[in-house]
Amino acid sequence: MVNSYALVGIVSAVLISGCSLRRSDQEGVQSEGLSPTEWASLSQPGPSHNLLNLFAGSWDVTIKFWSSPDGEPQESRGSSQLSWILGGRFLKEDFDGEALGERYQGLGIFGYDSGARLFTTVWLDSLNTALALQKGHYLAEQNKFELTGEVYDPLLGRTKTTRSAIRVISHDNYELTMTDTAPNGAEFRSLEIRYARKS
C-alpha cells in the first residue's frame, strides 16, 4: 500500500541549508537594541520574500512517488497555481492532480518568517488529516531551498522526520524532492515533482 503521508511534501510548497537545520534561537532576531522602525519592518515583506517571486504563476506538474526504498515509482500529472496573499507575505499553492487512482487536491502556504529568519511551508491535502510544517533556509550557491519538519505517520505509529528540497532550474522550471523515513528508520527519496510554467 502506498504511504500517502509522503505526499504531504508536495509544495512549492514550497522549501534549505547545507549546514544543520537545527539552528539555535540565537540565530533569529533578538529584541535587544531593535528600534521601533526595525520592529515594524519585521511585519513587512522583505528581500527574502523576493526569492519566492519565481514560484508565482501557473504550472504543469509531473510527479514520481516511491512508497518504499526498493519500489517502482508511480507517476502522475497535475497542475498548480501559486499566488501571493496577505499583502505579499505568503504564497498560496492550489494543487490539483491524481494520486492513488483518485483526484488529489492540496493546499500549501510558503513564506519567510522575518523574525525567525526561516523559510516556512505548511501543507494539507485530500488524502489525510495531517498538517505538515517544514522550516529551513536558502542555499544561494546551489539556488536551492532545503526544509525539514516532522509529521505523525499512523502507518509507523510515530512521528517521523521529513526533508524537502526545492531546486530552481530556470525561470520556467523548478523541482521539489522529498525524503521519507522507512519503517526500519532508513531515509529514502520518496517524491520527485517537476514544475514547468504554463505558457
C-alpha positions in Angstrom: 0.0 0.0 0.0 1.3 3.5 -0.9 2.2 5.6 2.1 0.1 8.7 1.3 1.7 10.6 4.1 4.8 11.0 2.0 2.7 13.2 -0.3 2.5 15.9 2.3 5.8 17.2 0.9 4.2 18.4 -2.4 4.7 22.1 -2.0 6.1 24.6 -3.5 5.4 24.2 -1.1 7.2 25.3 -1.3 11.5 24.5 0.5 17.1 24.8 3.0 20.8 24.8 4.2 23.9 22.8 3.8 24.6 23.3 7.5 22.4 21.9 10.2 18.8 22.9 10.1 18.5 22.6 13.9 19.5 26.2 14.4 19.5 27.8 17.8 17.0 30.5 18.8 20.0 32.9 18.9 20.0 33.0 15.1 16.6 34.6 15.0 16.1 38.3 15.5 16.8 39.4 19.1 14.7 42.0 20.8 17.6 43.9 22.4 18.5 47.0 20.6 15.8 46.9 17.9 14.4 50.3 17.1 10.6 50.9 16.5 11.4 51.1 12.8 13.2 47.7 12.8 10.4 46.1 14.8 7.9 47.4 12.2 10.0 46.1 9.3 9.6 42.5 10.7 5.9 42.6 9.8 6.5 43.7 6.2 7.7 41.6 3.2 11.4 41.9 2.6 14.3 40.9 0.3 13.9 37.2 1.3 10.3 37.3 0.1 11.5 38.4 -3.3 13.3 35.0 -3.6 9.8 33.4 -3.8 8.6 35.6 -6.7 9.7 33.0 -9.2 7.2 30.4 -7.9 4.2 32.7 -8.5 2.2 31.6 -11.6 0.5 28.6 -13.2 2.4 25.3 -13.6 2.1 21.9 -15.2 3.3 19.3 -12.8 4.8 15.7 -13.2 5.1 13.5 -10.2 7.1 10.4 -9.3 6.3 8.7 -6.0 8.0 5.9 -4.2 6.3 4.1 -1.3 9.4 2.1 -0.3 13.2 2.3 -0.9 13.2 -0.5 -3.5 9.8 0.1 -5.0 9.0 1.2 -8.5 7.8 4.8 -8.9 4.2 5.6 -9.5 3.8 8.5 -11.9 1.0 11.1 -12.4 0.4 14.6 -13.6 -1.3 17.6 -12.2 -1.5 21.4 -12.2 -0.6 24.0 -9.7 -1.4 27.7 -9.2 0.7 29.8 -6.8 -0.4 33.3 -5.9 0.6 36.0 -3.4 -1.8 36.6 -0.4 -1.9 38.8 2.6 -0.1 41.7 1.0 2.8 39.7 -0.4 3.6 38.0 2.8 2.8 34.4 1.7 2.5 32.4 -1.4 -0.6 30.1 -1.6 -0.4 27.0 -3.7 -3.6 25.3 -5.1 -2.7 21.9 -6.4 -5.0 19.6 -8.4 -3.9 16.2 -9.7 -4.2 12.5 -9.2 -2.9 10.1 -6.5 -3.7 6.5 -5.7 -6.0 6.4 -8.7 -8.2 9.2 -7.3 -8.4 13.0 -7.6 -5.9 14.7 -5.3 -6.1 18.2 -4.1 -3.6 20.1 -2.0 -3.2 23.5 -0.4 0.2 24.9 0.5 1.5 28.1 2.1 5.1 29.2 1.6 6.6 32.3 3.3 9.6 33.8 5.1 9.4 34.4 8.8 11.5 37.6 9.2 11.7 37.2 13.0 12.9 33.6 13.0 14.9 34.1 9.7 13.5 30.9 8.3 11.5 30.0 5.2 8.4 28.1 6.3 5.9 25.9 4.5 2.6 24.4 5.5 0.9 21.7 3.5 -2.5 19.9 3.8 -4.3 17.7 1.3 -7.3 15.5 0.5 -5.5 12.2 1.4 -5.2 12.7 5.1 -5.9 14.9 8.1 -2.3 15.7 8.9 -1.0 19.2 8.6 2.7 19.3 7.7 5.0 22.1 8.7 8.6 22.5 7.4 11.2 25.2 8.1 14.6 25.9 6.5 17.0 28.0 4.6 18.1 29.1 1.1 21.4 28.0 -0.3 22.3 30.7 -2.8 25.3 28.9 -4.2 23.1 26.0 -5.2 20.0 28.0 -6.0 18.1 25.7 -3.7 15.9 25.7 -0.6 16.2 23.0 2.0 13.5 22.3 4.6 12.9 19.9 7.4 9.9 19.1 9.6 8.0 16.3 11.4 4.7 14.6 10.9 2.9 11.8 12.6 2.6 8.7 10.4 -0.1 6.2 11.6 1.5 3.5 9.4 4.6 3.8 11.5 2.8 4.6 14.8 5.1 7.5 15.5 6.3 10.9 14.4 8.8 10.9 11.6 11.2 13.5 10.1 10.5 14.9 6.6 13.0 16.7 4.4 12.3 18.6 1.3 14.5 20.4 -1.3 13.3 22.9 -3.9 15.9 23.5 -6.7 15.4 26.3 -9.1 16.4 25.2 -12.5 15.3 28.3 -14.5 12.6 30.9 -14.5 10.2 28.4 -16.0 11.3 25.2 -14.2 11.8 24.0 -10.7 12.0 20.7 -8.9 10.8 19.5 -5.5 12.2 16.3 -3.9 11.2 14.8 -0.6 13.0 12.3 1.7 10.8 10.0 3.7 11.5 7.5 6.5 11.0 3.8 6.0 9.7 1.6 8.9 13.3 0.5 9.6 14.3 4.1 10.1 16.2 4.4 6.8 15.6 7.6 4.8 14.9 7.4 1.1 13.8 9.6 -1.7 10.0 9.3 -1.8 8.9 12.1 -4.1 10.1 14.0 -7.1 7.9 16.8 -8.5 8.8 18.8 -11.6 7.1 22.1 -12.3 7.0 23.6 -15.8 5.5 27.1 -16.2 2.4 27.1 -18.4 2.8 29.2 -21.5 
